[in-house]
Amino acid sequence: MKPATIEETEMWGDGAIVRAGTDTMFLSEFNQGWLVTAAGCVHRGEIPYECAVGGP
């Protein structure tokens, strides 16, 4: 399986959203660096994302 290419990133403070292929992930910055806090997220318009793992 070929890894997806990162298409878009958006950062705010110690949080970020990354879109790669059909996947959307949320990251948070910790002392050890940036870690994924939610993955497999689907945008649902005005309501929060729905994530397969974790949540924003």
C-alpha positions in Angstrom: 0.0 0.0 0.0 1.4 3.4 -1.0 1.3 6.1 1.6 -0.9 9.1 0.9 0.6 12.5 0.0 -0.1 15.3 2.4 -2.3 17.7 0.5 -3.2 20.4 3.1 -2.2 21.4 6.6 -3.7 24.0 9.0 -2.2 24.9 12.3 -3.5 26.8 15.3 -1.5 27.1 18.5 -0.6 23.5 19.6 -3.1 21.8 17.2 -3.2 21.0 13.6 -5.3 19.3 10.9 -3.7 17.3 8.1 -5.4 16.0 4.9 -3.7 13.2 3.1 -5.6 11.4 0.3 -9.0 10.5 1.7 -7.9 10.7 5.3 -8.1 13.7 7.7 -6.1 13.6 10.9 -5.8 15.9 13.9 -2.5 16.4 15.6 -1.4 18.0 18.9 2.0 19.2 20.0 3.4 17.6 23.1 6.9 17.8 24.7 8.0 14.9 22.6 6.7 16.5 19.3 3.6 16.3 17.2 1.4 13.3 17.8 -1.8 12.1 16.0 -4.8 12.5 18.3 -7.5 11.5 15.8 -7.6 9.8 12.5 -10.1 8.7 9.8 -12.0 11.9 10.4 -14.9 12.9 8.2 -16.0 16.5 7.8 -19.7 17.0 8.5 -20.3 20.6 7.8 -21.3 22.8 10.7 -21.1 19.9 13.3 -17.8 18.4 14.6 -15.8 15.9 12.6 -16.6 12.2 13.1 -13.4 10.2 13.6 -12.8 6.5 13.4 -10.0 6.8 16.1 -9.9 9.5 18.8 -11.6 12.8 18.2 -10.7 16.5 17.8 
